[in-house]
């Protein structure tokens, strides 16, 4: 359990708290050094005293611990960042790293990372989608019986490479697995981002027959995400866009409202997302003007 003390040390340093202030009457100076260096553990009661002095909750500690010690966070953050940078060379190195982990551990998740990174590289190089790589992830999503953060994130990042019918089928499974209110609250942000990506693909591919179903799913999350300004903003954005598509109405009033959202996203530092929203609006409007439900399977919208 050594990494626990190391994580506490990182949190302490990030908050500018001196060791003597944190551990006074809890651990001796020598015990604190050993604890933060991962050489010893401490009791549960003392651990909670330390969290209280750090002014963090157990949930906040767990999130920090996972980010520092969980390879899932490492691979997910790395491939998303490298994709946005269009750094195919580094993606290939990361893929090799995931492949090495898979060979050593035989854990299926590393094979998923190998396959997903392959799909990202295909997209950036404008190559044909690797069907074997897509099948590895698709098969897992269809047979998985326990859905959590990992599965939802995997689904989100594979959506651009999946058919509409397959997405509908898998989403039905996700919904059943997350039916309880507690699960919705626990993964509310991930579910919202999942819906954003599905709706974007439906809009781009002109699959408007079940667009309203996914919009209704998004509206159900609205109340549970009132504290998340980004999600509320994106719900408004997709609501405007889906209404425009349904009514085939792309007047100046719509653009003014869309532009306010784009401007807000820029203001809060989500530059990449603001560009995605602007490009999607222009793309959908162009399809509407030429009267075609043009299909384009080369979209990829991992959220900032």
C-alpha angles and dihedrals in degrees: 000000000000096000089065091070091043090054091049089052092052091050091047093051092046089055094046093239117154119233093238091054094050100045102033109137089358105071132006118244091256093046091049091052092050091046095051092045091055094246098117142018133226137218123276093245092051091046091057090047088055092050090050092053090048089053093231133123125236088252091055091049091050091051091051092045092051093049091052100040108023115092090202090068089045096054095040094050092043098051093045093050093044091048092055089048089049087229101158093167093059090042089057090052091049089049090053089050091052090047090053090051089050093051091050099044105020086218110157095222092068089054087053090055091049090052097043093049088050089056091049092051090048089054096048092047090045089236126151113276112267102242093198091055092047092048093053091060097035092054091051093049091051097050101035111116099183117059123194140137093304096052094044092050091048090051092048094052094046097048095096089060098046130086121249093245091051091050091051091051095048093044089056088058092047091052093052092048092050098041097120118088091234091058092047090053092046095052100024095123093048092047091050092051089047090055092046090056094045093049091048091053091047091051095047093047094045092241094149098149094088099021092107091055091061092043089054089051088053093049089055088061094049097090094044092053100046090122093057110081094186094056092045089051093050092047088056091047096052091043090057093045096046091048090051092050093047093049094033088230118143103161130153091267091062092049091051090055093044091049091053089055092047090048091050092050089052090048093056091047101258094128096153092050092048090054091048091052092049093048093047091051092050092046094051092045091051091052089051094050095051091044096236133126089216112192118224118172094178099090123121120179113169104171123247 
